[in-house]
Amino acid sequence: MAKRSNKEGSIRQRKKGLWEGRYTEGRDENGKLISRSVYGKTRDQVVAKLAKIRADIDSGEYVTPTDITLSEWLDIWADKYLDSPKQSTKSQYQYQIRTHIKPYIGNYKLQQITAPILQDYYKTMMKPHKISCSDKKERESKGLSAKSIKNLNSVLHGAFKQAILCNYRHDNPCLGCKLPRIEKKEMHTLTDDTMKAFFKEIHGKPYEELFMVDVFSGLRESEIIGLTWDCIDFKQQIIFISKQLKRERQAEGGNVYRFDSLKNGKTRSVTPAKIVFDILKNVRAKQNELKLASSDPGFNKDNLVFTDRNGNHLASPTVYNNFKARAKAIGLPDLRFHDLRHTYATLSIQNGDELKTVSENLGHFSVWFTADTYAHVTQRMKKESADKMQAYYERISK
């Protein structure tokens, strides 16, 4: 960091009448003085600018003048400073920058961005707008959700934070923004009746085994499509969850799937019902038949539990859309794939599993998060317990 100087600088009038003020910003890492200039049509304008600069230097709010745009800075930040252990996080940030930030506010000067500018930008992005695609075509967007706006703010917050450390800004405009409230999505869980209807609907259809395993193990979608055979212990009847298969959008278009670490970075294990291993044995037998019939030496090269008929990984949108079709068929169009996970958790709690066990099985970062997410389940169980106590009292009081 350059050492700052309190020198007042010098003022002179140039040949064409423009006034120039010189000031010393400080010294570079080699001890050499860093001098800069400001300009004005009158001497008083230059005096005022120099006075402001000297005050900023003394107060520590001075930043190195630069004409770099937000778009240019985001490229620098993403290349040199964006540090995340997860490749999927980096890819998601780069997608946000490329698709949702640069086309809208990328031409602003880095030092020009203010909280009101960002606030207006966020409001605009929540309204219907057009998105430029990698093939130079445009598609209509219904508007970003509150969660997506929060994600955009996280990207920009990190970029501006680094700009402060590099002395390109003295403040972070993201701190002055009021973000929209994220509404929790309503949780839908399968009841005994809807579970029977769901099992009947998926029977003999694609992804039947995957859906069955998921509802009795509580894995996230990316975890179950990334599950590999080396993580299945048939002898001990344990499933180890150590990774997930994430879809990443590419700058040139299309998607790629990569294995990534888990959401909280912690490997876990679950001991599901015996039916799960019966299903998995059947899956393995079918997969071995397909492998023998295939002429591809790279059939299921990733050793995945669930693949298509050619031994390739499953595409998350395909699995999700198939699930939505099955849910709609039984009269539950609002049911999400993630609700299979909620169903597993609810059944576990209702069957008397301790919250700590449920939390570990789900891979939550804390028991408190599990307790908060499924508070309605435990509250209902407390009411049922109270009713049983009341019935017991009335029975012995007769």
Number of C-alpha atoms within 10 A of each C-alpha: 10 15 13 18 17 14 12 15 18 14 18 14 15 10 7 6 11 14 20 20 21 18 20 18 24 20 16 13 10 7 10 11 16 15 12 14 15 16 20 17 12 13 17 11 16 23 21 12 16 22 14 13 20 23 14 14 17 13 9 11 15 19 19 12 11 11 12 14 18 23 21 16 19 26 17 13 17 18 11 9 13 18 12 9 10 14 16 20 15 16 17 17 19 22 16 17 20 19 16 19 21 18 13 14 17 18 14 17 16 22 20 11 18 15 15 14 14 19 16 11 15 22 14 14 21 17 13 12 14 14 16 14 14 14 10 8 9 12 11 10 13 12 16 19 16 17 15 17 22 17 15 18 19 13 21 22 16 17 21 25 17 18 21 15 11 13 16 21 23 19 17 20 20 22 11 13 17 12 16 14 11 12 9 7 6 9 14 15 20 20 12 9 8 15 15 11 17 20 14 14 16 20 12 10 11 13 18 16 18 20 20 19 22 22 23 21 24 25 24 20 22 20 22 23 22 27 25 20 17 11 16 18 13 14 7 8 14 16 22 17 23 19 22 23 24 22 20 18 16 14 15 9 10 11 13 12 17 14 19 21 20 19 16 9 14 14 14 15 17 19 15 18 13 11 12 21 19 12 15 20 13 13 16 14 11 12 22 12 10 16 18 11 9 14 10 12 9 12 18 19 11 16 16 20 22 24 21 14 15 15 21 16 20 20 18 16 10 10 17 15 13 17 20 17 14 21 21 13 14 14 12 16 12 13 19 18 20 18 19 25 20 22 21 22 27 20 17 18 17 14 9 10 13 12 18 15 14 22 18 18 21 21 24 16 14 11 17 14 12 19 16 10 13 17 13 12 15 16 11 12 15 12 11 12 12 12 12 12 12 11 12 11 11 10 9 7 7 5
